Amino acid sequence: MKKLLAILACLLILCSFAACAAGSKAAPGNELYADQAAAEDGISYGSIKGGGMSEKASQVTSADGAIEEKIVKTVNLTVETKEYEQYISAIRSDVAAAGGYVETSSLNDSYSGRNSRYASFVFRIPADKLDEFLQKAGENGKITFQKEDQLNVTLEYVDIQSRIKAYTTERDTLLELLKKADDLKDVISVQERLSDVNYQIENYTSQLRVLENRVSYS
């Protein structure tokens, strides 16, 4: 009986994140100054500064003050087995047992001549369960290729946190100004800026969730 081939790819798809400015008057890249946008609208919001690196680092520090690094782990595996169906069933069970999930899968179960059956998967495994999962992956088959990569995304993580904090501070100030504004032009100006700030908060909050998922699930 010809040897059947099962390819297991435990791969984390790396995403690039780009900040979406969405026409914001206050540049999100550095410090945020609400009064810069206000100057164009003719009202005074007061200065709101986003944090520098020292402030950012404090947001991802552990109890002892050390910076908690955010690491994205990626592992590529090629596994060869004579028990094709059994191996796929077993590896799926191992994924579930580890608390992970199947992100993508591709199976070719037809074979003839020299062609072997194969399957390709992208599994997302909790980072603290990765080593145990990899050990099980080689129990029912022969690992013919293995590559492990680590990506440090700590700076990206703290940068996004800092932007959220800066925009949240600006939003609070805008809400206070909105309560005091009695001129229709001022109300409209504040509401327009508030809408943009809320968008930025939602945008960066979404990016932070994605990044946390990449770190938590290898």
MDAnalysis code that builds the backbone (N, CA, C; Angstrom):
import MDAnalysis as mda
import numpy as np

u = mda.Universe.empty(654, n_residues=218, atom_resindex=np.repeat(np.arange(218), 3), trajectory=True)
u.add_TopologyAttr("name", ["N", "CA", "C"] * 218)
u.add_TopologyAttr("resid", np.arange(1, 219))
u.add_TopologyAttr("resname", ["MET", "LYS", "LYS", "LEU", "LEU", "ALA", "ILE", "LEU", "ALA", "CYS", "LEU", "LEU", "ILE", "LEU", "CYS", "SER", "PHE", "ALA", "ALA", "CYS", "ALA", "ALA", "GLY", "SER", "LYS", "ALA", "ALA", "PRO", "GLY", "ASN", "GLU", "LEU", "TYR", "ALA", "ASP", "GLN", "ALA", "ALA", "ALA", "GLU", "ASP", "GLY", "ILE", "SER", "TYR", "GLY", "SER", "ILE", "LYS", "GLY", "GLY", "GLY", "MET", "SER", "GLU", "LYS", "ALA", "SER", "GLN", "VAL", "THR", "SER", "ALA", "ASP", "GLY", "ALA", "ILE", "GLU", "GLU", "LYS", "ILE", "VAL", "LYS", "THR", "VAL", "ASN", "LEU", "THR", "VAL", "GLU", "THR", "LYS", "GLU", "TYR", "GLU", "GLN", "TYR", "ILE", "SER", "ALA", "ILE", "ARG", "SER", "ASP", "VAL", "ALA", "ALA", "ALA", "GLY", "GLY", "TYR", "VAL", "GLU", "THR", "SER", "SER", "LEU", "ASN", "ASP", "SER", "TYR", "SER", "GLY", "ARG", "ASN", "SER", "ARG", "TYR", "ALA", "SER", "PHE", "VAL", "PHE", "ARG", "ILE", "PRO", "ALA", "ASP", "LYS", "LEU", "ASP", "GLU", "PHE", "LEU", "GLN", "LYS", "ALA", "GLY", "GLU", "ASN", "GLY", "LYS", "ILE", "THR", "PHE", "GLN", "LYS", "GLU", "ASP", "GLN", "LEU", "ASN", "VAL", "THR", "LEU", "GLU", "TYR", "VAL", "ASP", "ILE", "GLN", "SER", "ARG", "ILE", "LYS", "ALA", "TYR", "THR", "THR", "GLU", "ARG", "ASP", "THR", "LEU", "LEU", "GLU", "LEU", "LEU", "LYS", "LYS", "ALA", "ASP", "ASP", "LEU", "LYS", "ASP", "VAL", "ILE", "SER", "VAL", "GLN", "GLU", "ARG", "LEU", "SER", "ASP", "VAL", "ASN", "TYR", "GLN", "ILE", "GLU", "ASN", "TYR", "THR", "SER", "GLN", "LEU", "ARG", "VAL", "LEU", "GLU", "ASN", "ARG", "VAL", "SER", "TYR", "SER"])
u.atoms.positions = np.array([
    [0.850, -1.196, 0.000],
    [0.000, 0.000, 0.000],
    [0.879, 1.236, 0.000],
    [0.559, 2.148, -0.913],
    [1.391, 3.342, -1.018],
    [1.265, 4.203, 0.233],
    [2.350, 4.833, 0.526],
    [2.393, 5.690, 1.718],
    [1.500, 6.915, 1.512],
    [0.647, 7.148, 2.486],
    [-0.261, 8.292, 2.396],
    [0.341, 9.470, 3.143],
    [0.141, 10.621, 2.599],
    [0.791, 11.819, 3.148],
    [-0.231, 12.783, 3.724],
    [0.039, 13.237, 4.928],
    [-0.817, 14.269, 5.528],
    [0.056, 15.448, 5.902],
    [-0.266, 16.573, 5.410],
    [0.525, 17.766, 5.717],
    [-0.217, 18.604, 6.745],
    [0.464, 18.823, 7.851],
    [-0.130, 19.651, 8.913],
    [0.604, 20.981, 8.954],
    [-0.094, 22.034, 8.701],
    [0.546, 23.363, 8.781],
    [-0.054, 24.113, 9.953],
    [0.745, 24.243, 11.003],
    [0.282, 25.007, 12.175],
    [0.812, 26.423, 12.003],
    [0.062, 27.216, 11.356],
    [0.577, 28.514, 10.894],
    [-0.288, 29.646, 11.393],
    [0.348, 30.600, 11.951],
    [-0.378, 31.805, 12.351],
    [-0.247, 32.828, 11.247],
    [-1.380, 33.265, 10.696],
    [-1.353, 34.260, 9.640],
    [-1.077, 35.620, 10.268],
    [0.034, 36.203, 9.855],
    [0.430, 37.481, 10.426],
    [-0.256, 38.610, 9.678],
    [-0.848, 39.485, 10.421],
    [-1.562, 40.593, 9.811],
    [-0.796, 41.893, 10.055],
    [-0.856, 42.743, 9.136],
    [-0.245, 44.049, 9.324],
    [-1.348, 45.023, 9.670],
    [-1.009, 45.898, 10.570],
    [-1.996, 46.847, 11.024],
    [-1.583, 48.250, 10.613],
    [-2.507, 48.914, 10.008],
    [-2.224, 50.293, 9.630],
    [-3.251, 51.191, 10.292],
    [-2.788, 52.237, 10.883],
    [-3.690, 53.172, 11.536],
    [-4.512, 53.900, 10.480],
    [-5.794, 53.977, 10.717],
    [-6.678, 54.642, 9.774],
    [-7.007, 56.020, 10.294],
    [-6.528, 57.023, 9.651],
    [-6.687, 58.376, 10.155],
    [-8.105, 58.877, 9.985],
    [-8.775, 58.483, 8.921],
    [-10.170, 58.850, 8.671],
    [-10.375, 60.348, 8.710],
    [-9.423, 61.079, 8.203],
    [-9.593, 62.521, 8.103],
    [-9.493, 63.228, 9.419],
    [-8.858, 62.624, 10.417],
    [-8.748, 63.249, 11.730],
    [-7.873, 64.480, 11.667],
    [-8.277, 65.546, 12.343],
    [-7.485, 66.768, 12.359],
    [-6.341, 66.652, 13.341],
    [-6.529, 65.883, 14.399],
    [-5.453, 65.671, 15.356],
    [-4.693, 64.440, 14.937],
    [-3.420, 64.571, 14.572],
    [-2.652, 63.447, 14.037],
    [-2.489, 62.369, 15.077],
    [-2.896, 61.102, 14.792],
    [-2.818, 60.018, 15.767],
    [-1.429, 59.468, 15.937],
    [-0.480, 59.832, 15.075],
    [0.840, 59.232, 15.130],
    [1.649, 59.640, 16.329],
    [1.517, 60.894, 16.816],
    [2.321, 61.348, 17.934],
    [1.422, 61.833, 19.051],
    [1.735, 63.028, 19.623],
    [0.901, 63.570, 20.684],
    [-0.356, 64.158, 20.069],
    [-1.453, 64.047, 20.813],
    [-2.720, 64.559, 20.335],
    [-2.996, 65.889, 21.012],
    [-3.305, 66.875, 20.238],
    [-3.644, 68.175, 20.794],
    [-5.033, 68.558, 20.301],
    [-5.987, 68.479, 21.185],
    [-7.353, 68.800, 20.801],
    [-7.479, 70.261, 20.433],
    [-6.623, 71.123, 21.040],
    [-6.757, 72.551, 20.750],
    [-6.296, 72.878, 19.344],
    [-5.510, 72.001, 18.702],
    [-5.102, 72.239, 17.320],
    [-6.318, 72.135, 16.410],
    [-7.119, 71.099, 16.634],
    [-8.351, 70.960, 15.852],
    [-9.322, 72.071, 16.213],
    [-9.319, 72.443, 17.492],
    [-10.244, 73.468, 17.963],
    [-9.919, 74.811, 17.352],
    [-8.625, 75.096, 17.173],
    [-8.216, 76.384, 16.628],
    [-8.821, 76.598, 15.252],
    [-8.931, 75.498, 14.491],
    [-9.510, 75.600, 13.165],
    [-11.005, 75.821, 13.235],
    [-11.626, 75.352, 14.321],
    [-13.075, 75.492, 14.466],
    [-13.469, 76.737, 15.238],
    [-12.492, 77.421, 15.804],
    [-12.779, 78.668, 16.502],
    [-13.215, 78.503, 17.933],
    [-12.990, 77.348, 18.541],
    [-13.320, 77.153, 19.951],
    [-12.128, 76.544, 20.655],
    [-12.098, 76.674, 21.954],
    [-10.944, 76.207, 22.727],
    [-11.263, 74.916, 23.455],
    [-10.554, 73.818, 23.078],
    [-10.767, 72.533, 23.722],
    [-9.782, 72.332, 24.869],
    [-8.643, 73.003, 24.822],
    [-7.601, 72.745, 25.821],
    [-6.684, 71.663, 25.331],
    [-5.432, 71.679, 25.759],
    [-4.438, 70.719, 25.279],
    [-4.628, 69.360, 25.919],
    [-4.573, 68.324, 25.055],
    [-4.650, 66.945, 25.525],
    [-3.493, 66.206, 24.914],
    [-2.533, 65.803, 25.701],
    [-1.329, 65.177, 25.178],
    [-1.398, 63.664, 25.304],
    [-1.001, 62.974, 24.229],
    [-0.877, 61.526, 24.279],
    [0.431, 61.167, 24.948],
    [0.505, 59.964, 25.529],
    [1.682, 59.582, 26.297],
    [2.886, 59.258, 25.439],
    [4.081, 59.470, 25.982],
    [5.314, 59.072, 25.332],
    [5.610, 57.627, 25.644],
    [6.815, 57.166, 25.317],
    [7.162, 55.762, 25.509],
    [7.124, 55.354, 26.968],
    [7.560, 56.259, 27.863],
    [7.562, 55.890, 29.282],
    [6.160, 55.648, 29.792],
    [5.195, 56.440, 29.284],
    [3.803, 56.265, 29.685],
    [3.231, 55.005, 29.066],
    [3.626, 54.732, 27.823],
    [3.138, 53.530, 27.154],
    [3.590, 52.273, 27.879],
    [4.872, 52.260, 28.253],
    [5.426, 51.065, 28.879],
    [4.710, 50.725, 30.165],
    [4.234, 51.754, 30.881],
    [3.582, 51.508, 32.159],
    [2.272, 50.752, 31.993],
    [1.743, 50.725, 30.779],
    [0.457, 50.076, 30.558],
    [0.573, 48.575, 30.334],
    [1.783, 48.067, 30.125],
    [1.971, 46.628, 29.948],
    [3.055, 46.126, 30.887],
    [3.058, 46.644, 32.102],
    [4.050, 46.217, 33.083],
    [3.444, 45.214, 34.047],
    [4.277, 44.319, 34.538],
    [3.838, 43.312, 35.499],
    [3.899, 43.904, 36.897],
    [3.566, 43.091, 37.898],
    [3.533, 43.555, 39.276],
    [4.891, 44.053, 39.753],
    [5.978, 43.461, 39.255],
    [7.312, 43.871, 39.688],
    [7.878, 45.011, 38.851],
    [7.057, 45.569, 37.954],
    [7.494, 46.713, 37.171],
    [8.148, 46.368, 35.848],
    [8.379, 45.088, 35.575],
    [9.028, 44.688, 34.330],
    [8.021, 44.719, 33.177],
    [8.494, 45.075, 31.996],
    [7.621, 45.121, 30.829],
    [7.278, 43.698, 30.376],
    [6.006, 43.430, 30.233],
    [5.548, 42.124, 29.771],
    [5.603, 42.099, 28.245],
    [6.488, 41.320, 27.703],
    [6.626, 41.259, 26.252],
    [5.455, 40.516, 25.621],
    [5.042, 41.008, 24.477],
    [3.970, 40.397, 23.705],
    [4.599, 39.678, 22.513],
    [4.546, 38.349, 22.538],
    [5.206, 37.535, 21.524],
    [4.183, 36.741, 20.712],
    [4.277, 36.839, 19.396],
    [3.447, 36.037, 18.497],
    [4.278, 34.850, 18.025],
    [3.808, 33.634, 18.297],
    [4.541, 32.422, 17.920],
    [3.905, 31.777, 16.689],
    [4.754, 31.385, 15.757],
    [4.297, 30.720, 14.536],
    [5.097, 29.441, 14.330],
    [4.414, 28.338, 14.073],
    [5.085, 27.057, 13.845],
    [4.548, 26.446, 12.557],
    [5.471, 26.043, 11.691],
    [5.111, 25.325, 10.470],
    [5.571, 23.876, 10.605],
    [4.667, 22.954, 10.349],
    [4.989, 21.529, 10.436],
    [4.587, 20.801, 9.156],
    [5.419, 19.863, 8.755],
    [5.035, 18.899, 7.727],
    [5.132, 17.522, 8.359],
    [4.017, 16.808, 8.328],
    [3.951, 15.498, 8.980],
    [3.583, 14.434, 7.955],
    [4.266, 13.310, 8.036],
    [4.036, 12.188, 7.123],
    [3.466, 11.008, 7.923],
    [2.418, 10.395, 7.375],
    [1.794, 9.279, 8.096],
    [1.209, 8.268, 7.119],
    [1.138, 7.031, 7.571],
    [0.497, 5.975, 6.785],
    [-0.975, 5.837, 7.152],
    [-1.355, 6.451, 8.257],
    [-2.743, 6.389, 8.738],
    [-3.399, 7.752, 8.521],
    [-3.781, 8.032, 7.296],
    [-4.261, 9.355, 6.891],
    [-5.515, 9.787, 7.674],
    [-6.589, 9.012, 7.567],
    [-7.837, 9.384, 8.222],
    [-7.684, 9.451, 9.734],
    [-6.987, 8.440, 10.281],
    [-6.820, 8.392, 11.731],
    [-6.019, 9.590, 12.244],
    [-5.010, 9.963, 11.466],
    [-4.170, 11.082, 11.900],
    [-4.959, 12.391, 11.912],
    [-5.722, 12.640, 10.852],
    [-6.510, 13.872, 10.779],
    [-7.525, 13.934, 11.914],
    [-8.165, 12.788, 12.173],
    [-9.135, 12.745, 13.277],
    [-8.456, 13.029, 14.611],
    [-7.283, 12.432, 14.806],
    [-6.568, 12.599, 16.067],
    [-6.089, 14.040, 16.254],
    [-5.574, 14.651, 15.194],
    [-5.037, 16.006, 15.319],
    [-6.153, 17.011, 15.560],
    [-7.313, 16.767, 14.966],
    [-8.459, 17.642, 15.232],
    [-8.882, 17.539, 16.694],
    [-8.845, 16.325, 17.221],
    [-9.197, 16.125, 18.634],
    [-8.186, 16.810, 19.542],
    [-6.902, 16.758, 19.155],
    [-5.859, 17.406, 19.943],
    [-6.038, 18.926, 19.957],
    [-6.465, 19.465, 18.842],
    [-6.706, 20.908, 18.761],
    [-7.824, 21.301, 19.722],
    [-8.906, 20.543, 19.687],
    [-10.037, 20.827, 20.566],
    [-9.652, 20.670, 22.036],
    [-8.877, 19.620, 22.334],
    [-8.458, 19.370, 23.716],
    [-7.568, 20.496, 24.238],
    [-6.807, 21.126, 23.347],
    [-5.922, 22.211, 23.749],
    [-6.668, 23.531, 23.886],
    [-7.932, 23.543, 23.491],
    [-8.702, 24.782, 23.558],
    [-8.506, 25.651, 22.335],
    [-8.014, 25.045, 21.243],
    [-7.777, 25.790, 20.017],
    [-8.904, 25.609, 19.020],
    [-8.658, 26.048, 17.793],
    [-9.672, 25.907, 16.755],
    [-9.004, 25.866, 15.386],
    [-9.762, 25.380, 14.403],
    [-9.269, 25.299, 13.022],
    [-9.612, 26.609, 12.324],
    [-8.578, 27.324, 11.902],
    [-8.815, 28.594, 11.206],
    [-9.095, 28.356, 9.726],
    [-8.285, 27.523, 9.082],
    [-8.522, 27.151, 7.686],
    [-8.111, 25.691, 7.492],
    [-8.666, 25.061, 6.468],
    [-8.289, 23.683, 6.158],
    [-8.456, 23.429, 4.673],
    [-7.613, 22.543, 4.140],
    [-7.682, 22.159, 2.734],
    [-7.293, 20.691, 2.629],
    [-8.190, 19.868, 2.078],
    [-7.940, 18.433, 1.994],
    [-8.029, 17.949, 0.549],
    [-7.125, 17.057, 0.175],
    [-7.158, 16.397, -1.127],
    [-7.136, 14.904, -0.866],
    [-8.304, 14.303, -0.884],
    [-8.426, 12.889, -0.532],
    [-8.354, 11.955, -1.728],
    [-8.220, 12.501, -2.912],
    [-8.126, 11.644, -4.103],
    [-6.661, 11.423, -4.451],
    [-6.331, 10.211, -4.819],
    [-4.950, 9.915, -5.166],
    [-4.906, 8.810, -6.212],
    [-3.869, 8.840, -7.032],
    [-3.665, 7.805, -8.046],
    [-2.204, 7.802, -8.438],
    [-1.710, 6.664, -8.830],
    [-0.323, 6.574, -9.247],
    [0.623, 6.961, -8.123],
    [1.452, 7.962, -8.382],
    [2.437, 8.388, -7.393],
    [1.914, 9.476, -6.451],
    [0.730, 9.966, -6.753],
    [0.205, 11.052, -5.928],
    [-0.304, 10.536, -4.584],
    [0.007, 11.273, -3.538],
    [-0.441, 10.908, -2.199],
    [-1.546, 11.871, -1.747],
    [-2.362, 11.389, -0.867],
    [-3.369, 12.266, -0.279],
    [-2.684, 13.228, 0.680],
    [-3.243, 14.412, 0.782],
    [-2.638, 15.383, 1.693],
    [-3.719, 16.307, 2.264],
    [-3.374, 16.912, 3.373],
    [-4.266, 17.878, 4.019],
    [-3.416, 19.018, 4.562],
    [-3.957, 20.206, 4.475],
    [-3.262, 21.385, 4.992],
    [-4.187, 22.132, 5.946],
    [-3.678, 22.466, 7.104],
    [-4.481, 23.136, 8.120],
    [-3.767, 24.364, 8.672],
    [-4.568, 25.316, 9.107],
    [-4.068, 26.399, 9.945],
    [-4.818, 26.271, 11.272],
    [-4.090, 25.893, 12.297],
    [-4.661, 25.746, 13.627],
    [-4.264, 26.936, 14.495],
    [-5.156, 27.387, 15.345],
    [-4.839, 28.413, 16.335],
    [-4.876, 27.739, 17.700],
    [-3.713, 27.717, 18.347],
    [-3.545, 27.003, 19.605],
    [-3.178, 27.987, 20.716],
    [-3.816, 27.884, 21.902],
    [-3.409, 28.752, 23.013],
    [-1.901, 28.663, 23.224],
    [-1.255, 29.812, 23.381],
    [0.209, 29.862, 23.450],
    [0.778, 28.951, 24.528],
    [0.103, 28.862, 25.670],
    [0.631, 28.041, 26.764],
    [0.424, 26.546, 26.524],
    [-0.324, 26.181, 25.485],
    [-0.565, 24.780, 25.157],
    [0.209, 24.345, 23.903],
    [0.983, 25.250, 23.326],
    [1.625, 24.973, 22.049],
    [2.615, 23.816, 22.117],
    [3.498, 23.819, 23.094],
    [4.511, 22.764, 23.196],
    [3.869, 21.386, 23.337],
    [2.844, 21.304, 24.169],
    [2.143, 20.029, 24.366],
    [1.480, 19.579, 23.065],
    [0.899, 20.520, 22.342],
    [0.249, 20.195, 21.070],
    [1.261, 19.694, 20.044],
    [2.414, 20.343, 19.968],
    [3.438, 19.933, 19.006],
    [3.957, 18.529, 19.296],
    [4.057, 18.206, 20.571],
    [4.505, 16.868, 20.948],
    [3.507, 15.815, 20.462],
    [2.232, 16.092, 20.630],
    [1.210, 15.152, 20.185],
    [1.161, 15.056, 18.660],
    [1.489, 16.155, 17.993],
    [1.446, 16.168, 16.533],
    [2.416, 15.162, 15.934],
    [3.491, 14.856, 16.677],
    [4.477, 13.910, 16.161],
    [4.311, 12.497, 16.665],
    [3.296, 12.256, 17.473],
    [3.116, 10.922, 18.040],
    [2.590, 9.912, 17.021],
    [1.686, 10.344, 16.161],
    [1.059, 9.411, 15.214],
    [1.591, 9.557, 13.797],
    [2.662, 10.298, 13.648],
    [3.243, 10.488, 12.328],
    [4.695, 10.917, 12.444],
    [5.352, 11.056, 11.312],
    [6.753, 11.447, 11.282],
    [6.859, 12.906, 10.845],
    [7.430, 13.757, 11.714],
    [7.619, 15.164, 11.384],
    [8.837, 15.282, 10.460],
    [8.610, 15.688, 9.227],
    [9.694, 15.802, 8.249],
    [10.200, 17.235, 8.110],
    [9.444, 18.190, 8.637],
    [9.867, 19.591, 8.578],
    [9.237, 20.346, 9.734],
    [10.028, 21.195, 10.375],
    [9.501, 22.009, 11.465],
    [10.253, 23.337, 11.513],
    [9.508, 24.418, 11.546],
    [10.087, 25.745, 11.627],
    [9.299, 26.569, 12.631],
    [9.989, 27.202, 13.544],
    [9.346, 28.016, 14.562],
    [9.849, 29.455, 14.464],
    [8.924, 30.392, 14.542],
    [9.255, 31.816, 14.504],
    [8.574, 32.529, 15.659],
    [9.218, 33.586, 16.141],
    [8.643, 34.425, 17.184],
    [8.732, 35.879, 16.757],
    [7.628, 36.599, 16.912],
    [7.582, 38.008, 16.546],
    [7.217, 38.820, 17.781],
    [8.093, 39.744, 18.162],
    [7.858, 40.596, 19.323],
    [7.027, 41.802, 18.883],
    [5.797, 41.895, 19.385],
    [4.894, 42.984, 19.006],
    [4.610, 43.901, 20.190],
    [5.522, 43.919, 21.156],
    [5.319, 44.726, 22.361],
    [5.164, 46.204, 22.034],
    [6.042, 46.749, 21.194],
    [5.983, 48.165, 20.859],
    [4.682, 48.515, 20.144],
    [4.264, 47.641, 19.248],
    [2.995, 47.866, 18.546],
    [1.838, 47.854, 19.529],
    [1.903, 46.933, 20.488],
    [0.843, 46.792, 21.480],
    [0.715, 48.044, 22.347],
    [1.857, 48.518, 22.891],
    [1.804, 49.683, 23.773],
    [1.469, 50.951, 22.995],
    [1.852, 50.990, 21.728],
    [1.526, 52.158, 20.909],
    [0.014, 52.269, 20.719],
    [-0.627, 51.141, 20.441],
    [-2.085, 51.145, 20.269],
    [-2.767, 51.512, 21.583],
    [-2.269, 50.970, 22.692],
    [-2.835, 51.314, 23.992],
    [-2.742, 52.811, 24.263],
    [-1.597, 53.393, 23.936],
    [-1.384, 54.809, 24.170],
    [-2.341, 55.659, 23.346],
    [-2.571, 55.258, 22.098],
    [-3.482, 56.006, 21.239],
    [-4.910, 55.953, 21.775],
    [-5.308, 54.777, 22.253],
    [-6.654, 54.638, 22.823],
    [-6.798, 55.542, 24.041],
    [-5.778, 55.561, 24.881],
    [-5.820, 56.383, 26.087],
    [-5.912, 57.863, 25.739],
    [-5.124, 58.297, 24.751],
    [-5.119, 59.703, 24.356],
    [-6.474, 60.119, 23.792],
    [-7.028, 59.290, 22.920],
    [-8.323, 59.617, 22.336],
    [-9.440, 59.570, 23.383],
    [-9.337, 58.654, 24.332],
    [-10.349, 58.574, 25.387],
    [-10.324, 59.834, 26.242],
    [-9.126, 60.319, 26.538],
    [-8.995, 61.560, 27.305],
    [-9.602, 62.729, 26.533],
    [-9.323, 62.775, 25.238],
    [-9.881, 63.845, 24.414],
    [-11.398, 63.746, 24.347],
    [-11.909, 62.532, 24.261],
    [-13.367, 62.356, 24.208],
    [-14.036, 62.881, 25.474],
    [-13.435, 62.587, 26.632],
    [-14.005, 63.065, 27.894],
    [-14.060, 64.590, 27.930],
    [-12.993, 65.228, 27.425],
    [-12.962, 66.691, 27.402],
    [-14.020, 67.240, 26.449],
    [-14.166, 66.604, 25.298],
    [-15.158, 67.047, 24.324],
    [-16.580, 66.924, 24.871],
    [-16.838, 65.862, 25.617],
    [-18.170, 65.674, 26.199],
    [-18.482, 66.770, 27.212],
    [-17.463, 67.176, 27.971],
    [-17.658, 68.268, 28.931],
    [-17.918, 69.580, 28.203],
    [-17.192, 69.808, 27.110],
    [-17.381, 71.030, 26.330],
    [-18.754, 71.062, 25.675],
    [-19.217, 69.880, 25.270],
    [-20.522, 69.798, 24.623],
    [-21.633, 70.201, 25.584],
    [-21.452, 69.883, 26.862],
    [-22.455, 70.249, 27.870],
    [-22.527, 71.765, 28.059],
    [-21.375, 72.425, 27.878],
    [-21.300, 73.868, 28.136],
    [-21.569, 74.709, 26.894],
    [-21.451, 74.100, 25.711],
    [-21.619, 74.855, 24.470],
    [-23.068, 75.300, 24.301],
    [-23.254, 76.595, 24.007],
    [-24.607, 77.103, 23.798],
    [-24.784, 77.710, 22.412],
    [-23.675, 77.849, 21.693],
    [-23.737, 78.359, 20.329],
    [-23.837, 77.166, 19.379],
    [-24.745, 77.254, 18.412],
    [-24.993, 76.145, 17.497],
    [-23.736, 75.768, 16.722],
    [-22.952, 76.760, 16.308],
    [-21.734, 76.492, 15.559],
    [-20.740, 75.711, 16.397],
    [-20.629, 76.096, 17.677],
    [-19.718, 75.386, 18.570],
    [-20.189, 73.958, 18.816],
    [-21.487, 73.782, 18.969],
    [-22.049, 72.448, 19.200],
    [-21.741, 71.534, 18.020],
    [-21.950, 72.053, 16.818],
    [-21.691, 71.260, 15.615],
    [-20.212, 70.907, 15.512],
    [-19.328, 71.876, 15.807],
    [-17.893, 71.643, 15.722],
    [-17.449, 70.564, 16.703],
    [-17.952, 70.644, 17.931],
    [-17.589, 69.658, 18.938],
    [-18.122, 68.278, 18.572],
    [-19.344, 68.223, 18.076],
    [-19.932, 66.940, 17.693],
    [-19.172, 66.286, 16.543],
    [-18.726, 67.103, 15.594],
    [-17.961, 66.560, 14.472],
    [-16.650, 65.959, 14.951],
    [-15.969, 66.687, 15.831],
    [-14.704, 66.177, 16.359],
    [-14.949, 64.949, 17.228],
    [-16.030, 64.961, 17.996],
    [-16.362, 63.835, 18.863],
    [-16.634, 62.581, 18.043],
    [-17.297, 62.750, 16.914],
    [-17.579, 61.612, 16.037],
    [-16.285, 61.010, 15.525],
    [-15.336, 61.857, 15.137],
    [-14.048, 61.370, 14.641],
    [-13.269, 60.662, 15.746],
    [-13.283, 61.234, 16.947],
    [-12.564, 60.635, 18.077],
    [-13.152, 59.272, 18.427],
    [-14.469, 59.168, 18.436],
    [-15.113, 57.880, 18.736],
    [-14.739, 56.823, 17.695],
    [-14.644, 57.238, 16.447],
    [-14.230, 56.308, 15.390],
    [-12.815, 55.805, 15.647],
    [-11.920, 56.710, 16.005],
    [-10.536, 56.328, 16.262],
    [-10.441, 55.363, 17.440],
    [-11.222, 55.607, 18.475],
    [-11.218, 54.705, 19.638],
    [-11.680, 53.314, 19.229],
    [-12.763, 53.238, 18.462],
    [-13.262, 51.944, 18.008],
    [-12.252, 51.247, 17.107],
    [-11.607, 52.018, 16.244],
    [-10.635, 51.472, 15.315],
    [-9.446, 50.859, 16.050],
    [-8.867, 51.603, 16.977],
    [-7.702, 51.110, 17.703],
    [-8.068, 50.008, 18.694],
    [-9.279, 50.066, 19.250],
    [-9.731, 49.002, 20.147],
    [-9.847, 47.690, 19.383],
    [-10.348, 47.760, 18.160],
    [-10.450, 46.569, 17.308],
    [-9.063, 46.024, 16.985],
    [-8.111, 46.904, 16.674],
    [-6.747, 46.471, 16.392],
    [-6.124, 45.795, 17.613],
    [-6.404, 46.332, 18.796],
    [-5.847, 45.764, 20.019],
    [-6.389, 44.362, 20.259],
    [-7.678, 44.152, 19.998],
    [-8.278, 42.829, 20.176],
    [-7.637, 41.810, 19.242],
    [-7.424, 42.214, 17.990],
    [-6.796, 41.318, 17.008],
    [-5.380, 40.969, 17.453],
    [-4.647, 41.972, 17.921],
    [-3.273, 41.748, 18.347],
    [-3.228, 40.831, 19.567],
    [-4.133, 41.023, 20.495],
    [-4.206, 40.159, 21.677],
    [-4.503, 38.715, 21.279],
    [-5.352, 38.543, 20.269],
    [-5.673, 37.193, 19.793],
    [-4.459, 36.538, 19.169],
    [-3.674, 37.310, 18.415],
    [-2.461, 36.772, 17.800],
    [-1.461, 36.324, 18.848],
    [-1.386, 37.067, 19.942],
    [-0.457, 36.734, 21.014],
    [-0.955, 35.530, 21.808],
    [-2.244, 35.499, 22.073],
    [-2.821, 34.433, 22.904],
    [-2.900, 33.097, 22.182],
    [-3.124, 33.136, 20.855],
    [-3.267, 31.908, 20.082],
    [-2.169, 31.808, 19.036],
    [-1.267, 30.805, 19.236],
    [-0.186, 30.600, 18.271],
    [-0.717, 29.901, 17.036],
])
